[in-house]
Amino acid sequence: MSSDLPGEPYADDADDADHHAHHGSDDEADQVPLSPEEREDIVVDLEDLEVYRTLLEPTGIKGIVIDCPDCETVHHIGWALMQSNLRQLLDEGITGLHEPPYDPDPAEYVTWEYARGYADGVVASESAVD
């Protein structure tokens, strides 16, 4: 059965995100392995993320918001996806492309700094009670 449908219009467009997802990126060839310090930072981030999720998810917060310097946009990343991204970075040295949430409510996401401050506040209030 032959198809009269045209092919993917952006199949050879190196700037197309789908092209990188299926064909790899030139940056992958230049990928430098993570240093021991970078690996340790990611392990700490994974541990911190679990604390933030444990404290904030019950309050209705769905994840982390990150300003992306590469595409100059704000990304709303759910807890599980953020954890997956960090694990992939730790295991492979890169993160893959992921589908962002559809029409996220910015009030349901916090910055990493906010999450850290919230956790610090919880620890401080618990210490004050002891």
C-alpha positions as CSV (number, residue, x, y, z in Angstrom):
1,M,0.0,0.0,0.0
2,S,1.6,3.3,-1.1
3,S,0.9,6.5,0.7
4,D,0.2,9.8,-1.1
5,L,0.8,11.7,2.1
6,P,3.8,14.0,2.3
7,G,6.7,13.2,4.6
8,E,7.5,15.0,7.8
9,P,7.9,18.7,6.8
10,Y,10.6,19.3,9.3
11,A,12.5,16.0,9.1
12,D,15.7,17.6,8.2
13,D,15.4,20.8,10.2
14,A,18.2,20.7,12.8
15,D,16.4,23.4,14.9
16,D,13.2,21.3,15.2
17,A,13.0,19.7,18.7
18,D,11.5,16.5,17.3
19,H,14.6,16.2,15.1
20,H,16.8,16.2,18.1
21,A,14.6,13.7,20.0
22,H,14.8,11.2,17.1
23,H,18.2,11.9,15.7
24,G,20.3,13.1,18.6
25,S,21.9,16.5,18.9
26,D,25.3,17.7,17.9
27,D,25.7,18.6,21.6
28,E,25.5,15.0,22.6
29,A,28.7,14.3,20.7
30,D,30.4,17.1,22.7
31,Q,28.9,15.8,26.0
32,V,31.5,15.9,28.8
33,P,31.1,13.3,31.6
34,L,29.8,14.7,34.9
35,S,32.5,15.5,37.4
36,P,32.3,13.8,40.9
37,E,31.2,17.2,42.3
38,E,28.4,17.5,39.7
39,R,27.2,14.0,40.4
40,E,27.1,14.7,44.1
41,D,25.2,17.9,43.5
42,I,22.6,15.9,41.5
43,V,22.3,13.3,44.3
44,V,21.7,16.1,46.8
45,D,19.1,17.7,44.5
46,L,17.3,14.4,44.3
47,E,17.3,14.1,48.1
48,D,16.1,17.7,48.4
49,L,13.4,17.2,45.8
50,E,11.9,14.3,47.8
51,V,11.8,16.5,50.9
52,Y,10.2,19.4,48.9
53,R,7.6,17.0,47.3
54,T,6.8,15.4,50.7
55,L,6.1,18.9,52.2
56,L,4.5,20.7,49.3
57,E,2.5,18.1,47.4
58,P,-0.1,17.8,50.2
59,T,-0.6,21.6,49.9
60,G,-1.6,21.4,46.2
61,I,1.8,22.2,44.7
62,K,2.4,20.1,41.7
63,G,6.0,20.7,41.0
64,I,8.9,23.0,40.3
65,V,9.0,26.0,37.9
66,I,12.3,26.7,36.2
67,D,13.5,29.5,34.0
68,C,15.2,27.8,31.1
69,P,18.3,29.8,29.8
70,D,18.4,27.7,26.6
71,C,14.9,28.5,25.3
72,E,14.3,31.6,27.5
73,T,10.9,30.3,28.7
74,V,9.5,29.1,32.0
75,H,9.0,25.4,32.4
76,H,6.5,23.9,34.8
77,I,7.8,20.5,35.8
78,G,5.8,18.0,37.9
79,W,7.5,16.3,40.8
80,A,7.8,12.9,39.1
81,L,9.2,14.4,35.9
82,M,11.7,16.5,37.8
83,Q,12.9,13.4,39.6
84,S,13.1,11.5,36.3
85,N,15.1,14.4,34.7
86,L,17.6,14.4,37.6
87,R,18.0,10.6,37.6
88,Q,18.5,10.6,33.8
89,L,21.1,13.4,34.2
90,L,22.8,11.4,36.8
91,D,22.7,8.1,34.8
92,E,23.3,9.5,31.3
93,G,24.7,13.0,31.7
94,I,21.9,14.6,29.8
95,T,18.1,14.9,30.0
96,G,15.7,14.1,27.2
97,L,12.9,16.1,25.8
98,H,9.6,15.8,27.8
99,E,6.1,17.0,27.2
100,P,5.3,19.9,29.5
101,P,1.9,19.9,31.3
102,Y,-0.9,21.3,29.2
103,D,-1.9,24.8,30.3
104,P,-0.3,24.6,33.8
105,D,-1.6,26.9,36.6
106,P,1.5,28.8,37.7
107,A,0.1,29.0,41.2
108,E,0.5,25.2,41.5
109,Y,4.3,25.3,40.9
110,V,7.1,26.9,43.0
111,T,10.7,27.8,42.3
112,W,13.5,25.6,43.7
113,E,14.4,28.6,46.0
114,Y,10.9,28.8,47.4
115,A,10.8,25.1,48.0
116,R,14.1,25.3,49.9
117,G,12.9,28.2,51.9
118,Y,9.6,26.4,52.8
119,A,11.5,23.3,53.9
120,D,13.9,25.5,55.9
121,G,10.9,27.2,57.6
122,V,9.4,23.8,58.5
123,V,12.6,22.6,60.0
124,A,13.1,25.9,61.9
125,S,9.5,25.7,63.3
126,E,9.9,22.1,64.4
127,S,13.2,23.0,66.1
128,A,11.5,25.8,67.9
129,V,8.9,23.4,69.3
130,D,11.6,21.0,70.6
